[in-house]
């Protein structure tokens, strides 16, 4: 069994910490859009969200990373971001709704809608 010196262990630990910090910094850097943060409820919203527009008290405009650092949670309506979310469906593919037992074919116009044959499970 090979023994690793204290210096080698310390160097490996420092490398792991540096890697974690760099990944965390990159992840937060992409989320630096300005959001509406409610200092009372700790919810943050896209600036065009209906709840951000209605918020007249306790709301400030800060970076999303700062809202998260303050313990903020994203709004359930807007998701806390105005950035377009990537679509998880592709054109022309059938979507199965939860509880559907069978999907037969795409809609006639090829718009990606599914025709459900049979009842829910």
C-alpha positions as CSV (number, residue, x, y, z in Angstrom):
1,X,0.0,0.0,0.0
2,X,1.4,3.4,-1.0
3,X,1.5,6.2,1.5
4,X,0.8,9.7,0.2
5,X,2.8,12.5,1.9
6,X,1.0,15.4,3.6
7,X,2.2,17.8,1.0
8,X,0.7,15.7,-1.8
9,X,-2.6,15.4,0.0
10,X,-2.6,19.2,0.5
11,X,-1.8,19.8,-3.1
12,X,-4.6,17.5,-4.2
13,X,-7.0,19.2,-1.9
14,X,-6.1,22.7,-3.2
15,X,-6.5,21.5,-6.8
16,X,-10.0,20.1,-6.0
17,X,-11.0,23.4,-4.3
18,X,-9.7,25.5,-7.2
19,X,-11.6,23.3,-9.7
20,X,-14.8,23.7,-7.6
21,X,-14.4,27.5,-7.4
22,X,-13.7,27.8,-11.1
23,X,-16.8,25.7,-12.0
24,X,-19.0,27.7,-9.5
25,X,-17.8,31.0,-10.9
26,X,-18.5,30.0,-14.5
27,X,-22.0,28.8,-13.5
28,X,-22.8,32.0,-11.7
29,X,-21.3,34.2,-14.4
30,X,-23.9,33.1,-16.9
31,X,-26.8,34.0,-14.6
32,X,-26.0,37.6,-14.1
33,X,-29.1,39.1,-15.6
34,X,-30.9,41.8,-13.6
35,X,-34.0,40.4,-11.7
36,X,-36.6,41.8,-9.4
37,X,-35.9,40.5,-5.8
38,X,-38.5,40.7,-3.1
39,X,-36.5,41.3,0.1
40,X,-39.4,40.1,2.3
41,X,-40.5,36.9,0.4
42,X,-37.0,36.2,-1.0
43,X,-38.5,35.4,-4.4
44,X,-36.8,36.7,-7.6
45,X,-38.5,37.4,-10.9
46,X,-37.8,38.2,-14.5
47,X,-38.4,42.0,-14.8
48,X,-41.3,41.4,-17.1
49,X,-43.0,38.8,-14.9
50,X,-46.5,39.8,-13.8
51,X,-45.5,39.5,-10.2
52,X,-42.4,41.7,-10.6
53,X,-44.5,44.4,-12.3
54,X,-47.1,44.2,-9.4
55,X,-44.4,44.4,-6.7
56,X,-44.3,47.9,-5.5
57,X,-42.9,47.3,-2.0
58,X,-39.9,45.4,-0.8
59,X,-38.6,44.9,-4.4
60,X,-35.2,45.8,-5.6
61,X,-33.4,45.2,-8.9
62,X,-30.2,43.1,-8.5
63,X,-28.2,40.5,-10.3
64,X,-29.6,37.0,-10.3
65,X,-26.4,35.7,-8.7
66,X,-26.8,38.2,-5.8
67,X,-30.4,37.2,-5.3
68,X,-29.3,33.6,-5.0
69,X,-26.6,34.6,-2.6
70,X,-29.2,36.3,-0.4
71,X,-31.2,33.1,-0.2
72,X,-33.6,33.9,-3.0
73,X,-35.7,31.3,-4.8
74,X,-37.0,31.6,-8.3
75,X,-40.6,32.6,-9.0
76,X,-42.8,29.5,-9.9
77,X,-44.4,31.5,-12.8
78,X,-41.4,33.0,-14.6
79,X,-38.6,30.8,-13.2
80,X,-36.7,33.9,-12.2
81,X,-35.2,34.5,-15.6
82,X,-36.3,36.2,-18.8
83,X,-33.9,34.1,-20.9
84,X,-35.5,31.8,-23.3
85,X,-35.5,28.2,-21.9
86,X,-34.5,25.6,-24.4
87,X,-37.3,23.5,-25.7
88,X,-37.1,19.8,-24.8
89,X,-39.2,18.7,-27.8
90,X,-38.2,18.5,-31.4
91,X,-40.4,19.4,-34.3
92,X,-42.4,16.4,-35.6
93,X,-42.0,14.2,-32.5
94,X,-44.9,13.0,-30.5
95,X,-45.3,14.1,-26.9
96,X,-46.7,11.7,-24.4
97,X,-48.7,13.3,-21.6
98,X,-48.4,12.0,-18.1
99,X,-50.7,9.1,-17.5
100,X,-51.4,8.4,-21.2
101,X,-51.3,4.8,-22.1
102,X,-50.8,4.9,-25.9
103,X,-49.9,7.5,-28.5
104,X,-50.9,6.7,-32.0
105,X,-49.9,9.4,-34.5
106,X,-49.0,13.0,-35.0
107,X,-51.6,15.6,-35.8
108,X,-52.6,16.0,-39.4
109,X,-50.8,19.3,-39.9
110,X,-47.6,17.8,-38.6
111,X,-47.5,20.3,-35.8
112,X,-46.2,17.9,-33.2
113,X,-49.4,17.3,-31.4
114,X,-50.2,13.7,-30.4
115,X,-53.5,11.8,-30.8
116,X,-54.1,9.7,-27.7
117,X,-55.7,6.4,-28.2
118,X,-57.0,4.6,-25.1
119,X,-57.5,5.9,-21.6
120,X,-55.3,6.9,-18.8
121,X,-53.5,4.2,-16.8
